[in-house]
Amino acid sequence: MVTIEVALPDRIENDINRLVEQDDFLNREQAIEKLLSLGVSAQKTDDESDEELADDLFTQAVDDQQDPADQDNDSL
């Protein structure tokens, strides 16, 4: 495991201490490791471009649509 030194603003240090005191984490080290992991995973880390993501979302939306004329009308 790599050890690094980081300077944090008082506000963030207080937030981390509060989370540990509330038993959200066992200790400061666990809190910092988990919070950093969440932050890194929230960032876009893959090589897929925004345009490719938009195309995938559009394609999925089109694929999910249904044509009402193609549906059987059992209610009549």
N, C-alpha and C positions, 0 to 999 in steps of 0.2 A: 504494500500500500504506500502511495506517495504522500508525503507530508508537505503542506504548503503553509505559508504565513499570509494572512489576509487582514487588511485593516478594514473594519466595518464601522459605519456610522453608529452613534449611540442608539438611535432609534431601532436599527436592525438588531443590535446586540440585546436591547431590552425585549424586543419581540421574541427572540430565541430563548432568552431566559424565562420569559412568561410561559412559552410553550412547554419548556422542561418542567417548570413549577406546576403546571396544570396536568402533568403526567401524560402529555401527548407524546413525549419522547423520554427514554430512560436517562439520557444525559445530553450535554451540549454537542459532543462529537456526533452522536447519532442524529441529532436534530439538524446539524449543519450538513452532514452527508446526505440525508434524505432530501432536505430542501434544495441543495445544489443539484441532486439527481433529478428532482422534479423540474427544476428550472431548465436544465440542459435538455431533458426530453421534450419540454414544451417548445423549444426552439426547433426550427426546421433544420434537420441534420441530414436529410437525404439529398440526392442529386436531382430529384424531380423538380422541374421548373414550375413556376406559377401557372404558365400557359398549359402545361401538361395536366396539372391538377384541375384547372378549369375545364379542360376538354373532358377529363374523366368524369367530373361532376355533371357536365351537360349530357354526356353519353348515358350516364346512369339515370338521369332524370327522364330522358327520352325513352330509354328502355323500360322504365317503370310505368310509363303512361299506357293507358288502355283506351282503345277506340270504342266508344259506346255502341257503335253500329255493329261491332263484332261480338257483342255480348248477347247471350240468349235472353230473351225476354220472357221469363217464367211467371212474372207477376200478372200477365194479361189473361 
